[in-house]
Amino acid sequence: MSVVAIIPAAGMGVRMGGGTPKQFLSLEGVPIFVHTLRKFVASEVIEEIYLVLRADDLERTRQDVERERFAKPVRLFSGGATRQETVARALAEAPRTTVLVVVHDAVRPFVALELIRRVVDQARKDGAVILGIPSVDTVKQVERQLILGTLPRERVVLAQTPQAFRYDIITEAFARAAKDGFHGTDESSLVERLGYPVTVLMGSDRNIKITRPSDLPIARLYSAQERQSEEEVKS
């Protein structure tokens, strides 16, 4: 079974406050996206990885990737102006023999290998799968500064990646979105609007998305913990 992982990394990192895009910030001496790539290279269920970036970042990223000497193919592509365009460009490069497509945020470097495996295994059965965690806060539906209602927390999940889809489903969803001029905030939203059921698996609180300066201390803590665990296994 051909399983391709798409890692969009073409964002500007606006919420990080400008400067270096968040995916290129250093964590334990290497860019954040490299930590993410390491997880997908280590995953037994992923066969090939597409890393999608801004055209201006391709050369420096290529050097980082070559330095890692990955044992699995990592292909670099130029992305678009939005996440949706970026993923669409990578999707267009996937061979038609592809069976499953997995999409994961470049700035979620702490995804567990077990979660990647579970998402892929479930997508083989259901066709469309995402990770999600329950909201611990009360969720309000608002319009401008007015509350329209309160959403039951038991019916709300906070979406995470990786998200995995059958190749035919995700390509149809992207094609329809482009035709209709629809823009979603994640890949599953494109699939949902076609009426395909999307399964939600329990994610992890550790599977954080590094988007704000306040996320960095947590990321350093998690990274140190992972390094310690690896050293204990080796010893």
C-alpha positions in Angstrom: 0.0 0.0 0.0 1.4 3.4 -1.1 1.2 5.9 1.8 2.4 9.5 1.1 2.8 12.0 3.9 2.5 15.7 3.0 4.1 18.2 5.4 3.0 21.8 4.5 5.7 24.2 5.7 5.1 27.3 3.6 3.6 29.5 6.3 4.9 32.9 7.3 4.5 32.4 11.1 2.5 35.6 11.7 1.3 34.6 15.1 4.9 34.0 16.2 5.4 37.7 15.9 7.3 37.9 12.6 11.0 37.3 11.9 11.9 33.7 11.3 8.9 31.5 10.2 8.0 29.1 13.1 8.9 26.0 11.2 12.5 27.2 10.9 13.0 28.1 14.5 15.7 26.2 16.3 14.7 23.4 18.7 17.6 21.4 20.2 19.9 22.9 17.5 17.8 22.0 14.4 14.7 23.5 12.8 11.4 22.5 14.1 10.3 20.9 10.8 13.3 18.6 11.0 12.0 17.1 14.2 8.7 16.5 12.5 10.3 14.9 9.5 12.2 12.6 11.8 9.0 11.2 13.2 7.6 10.4 9.8 10.8 8.9 8.5 10.8 6.7 11.6 7.2 5.6 11.0 6.8 2.2 9.5 3.5 3.0 7.8 4.8 6.0 5.8 6.6 5.3 2.5 7.4 8.7 1.1 7.3 12.3 2.5 6.6 15.5 0.6 7.8 18.7 2.3 6.2 21.8 0.8 7.7 25.2 1.3 7.9 28.7 0.0 10.1 28.9 -3.1 12.6 31.2 -1.3 13.1 28.5 1.4 13.8 25.5 -0.9 17.5 25.8 -1.1 18.3 26.3 2.7 15.7 23.5 3.5 17.3 21.2 1.0 20.6 21.6 2.9 18.9 20.8 6.2 17.3 17.7 4.8 20.5 16.4 3.1 22.4 16.9 6.4 20.0 14.4 8.1 20.7 11.6 5.6 17.2 10.2 5.9 16.7 6.6 5.2 13.4 7.4 3.5 12.6 9.6 0.5 11.9 13.2 1.4 10.9 15.3 -1.6 10.7 19.1 -1.6 8.2 21.1 -3.5 7.2 24.8 -3.8 3.9 25.6 -2.1 1.2 28.2 -2.7 -0.1 31.4 -1.0 -2.4 29.4 1.3 -2.2 26.1 3.1 -4.8 24.7 0.8 -2.9 25.7 -2.3 0.3 24.3 -0.7 -1.2 20.9 0.0 -2.9 20.9 -3.4 0.4 21.3 -5.2 1.9 18.4 -3.3 -1.2 16.3 -3.9 -0.8 16.9 -7.6 2.7 15.3 -7.4 1.5 12.1 -5.8 1.4 9.1 -8.2 -2.0 7.7 -9.0 -0.9 4.4 -7.5 -1.1 6.3 -4.1 -3.6 4.7 -1.8 -3.5 6.9 1.3 -2.5 10.5 1.8 -1.5 11.7 5.3 -1.2 15.5 6.0 0.6 16.8 9.0 1.5 20.2 10.3 5.3 20.9 10.1 5.1 22.5 13.5 3.7 19.5 15.3 7.0 17.8 16.1 5.8 15.7 19.1 3.3 13.5 17.3 3.8 9.9 18.6 4.6 7.2 16.1 1.7 5.2 17.5 -0.7 8.0 16.6 0.6 8.1 13.0 0.1 4.3 12.8 -3.4 4.4 14.2 -4.5 7.2 11.8 -3.2 5.3 8.8 -4.7 2.0 9.9 -8.1 3.6 10.5 -8.0 5.4 7.2 -7.6 2.0 5.5 -10.9 1.0 6.9 -12.9 4.3 6.9 -11.4 6.4 4.2 -11.1 9.7 6.1 -9.6 10.1 9.6 -8.4 12.9 11.8 -7.1 13.3 15.4 -9.0 15.4 17.9 -9.0 16.1 21.6 -12.0 17.1 23.7 -12.4 20.8 24.6 -11.9 21.4 28.4 -13.3 24.9 28.1 -16.8 26.1 27.5 -17.2 26.9 23.8 -19.2 29.9 22.8 -20.6 30.6 19.3 -20.1 34.3 18.6 -20.7 36.9 16.0 -18.4 39.9 16.4 -18.6 40.6 20.2 -22.0 39.0 20.8 -22.6 35.4 22.0 -25.1 33.5 19.8 -25.1 30.4 21.9 -23.1 27.8 23.9 -22.0 24.6 22.2 -22.1 21.4 24.3 -18.5 20.4 25.0 -19.3 16.7 24.5 -20.0 17.5 20.8 -16.8 19.6 20.3 -13.3 18.4 19.5 -10.2 20.4 18.8 -8.8 19.0 15.5 -5.2 17.9 15.2 -3.0 16.4 12.6 -2.1 13.9 11.1 -5.2 13.6 9.0 -5.3 10.6 6.6 -7.5 10.0 3.6 -7.9 7.6 0.7 -6.3 9.1 -2.3 -9.5 9.2 -4.4 -11.4 11.0 -1.6 -8.9 13.7 -0.9 -8.2 14.4 -4.6 -12.0 14.7 -5.3 -12.3 17.0 -2.2 -9.5 19.4 -3.4 -10.8 19.4 -7.0 -14.3 20.3 -5.9 -13.1 23.0 -3.5 -11.0 24.6 -6.3 -14.0 24.5 -8.6 -16.3 26.0 -6.0 -13.9 28.6 -4.7 -14.1 27.1 -1.2 -11.3 27.6 1.3 -11.2 25.4 4.4 -8.9 25.6 7.5 -7.9 22.0 7.3 -8.1 19.1 4.9 -11.0 17.3 6.6 -13.2 20.4 6.1 -12.9 19.9 2.3 -13.9 16.2 2.7 -16.8 17.0 5.0 -18.5 19.3 2.6 -18.7 16.5 0.1 -20.7 14.4 2.6 -18.0 11.8 3.3 -18.0 10.6 6.9 -14.8 11.5 8.8 -13.7 9.4 11.8 -12.2 11.2 14.8 -9.6 9.3 16.8 -8.4 10.5 20.2 -5.3 12.7 19.8 -2.8 13.8 22.5 -2.3 16.9 24.6 1.4 16.6 23.7 0.7 16.8 20.0 1.0 20.6 20.2 1.1 23.0 17.3 3.9 25.5 17.8 2.4 28.8 16.7 3.0 31.4 19.5 6.1 32.4 21.5 4.4 30.9 24.6 4.5 27.5 22.9 8.3 27.4 22.8 9.1 26.7 26.5 6.7 23.8 26.3 8.3 22.6 23.1 11.7 22.7 24.7 10.4 20.7 27.7 8.9 18.0 25.5 12.0 17.8 23.3 14.2 17.3 26.4 11.9 14.6 27.6 12.0 12.8 24.3 15.8 13.0 24.2 16.0 11.6 27.7 13.7 8.7 26.8 15.7 7.9 23.7 18.9 7.9 25.8 17.4 5.6 28.3 16.3 3.1 25.6 19.8 3.1 24.1 21.4 2.5 27.6 
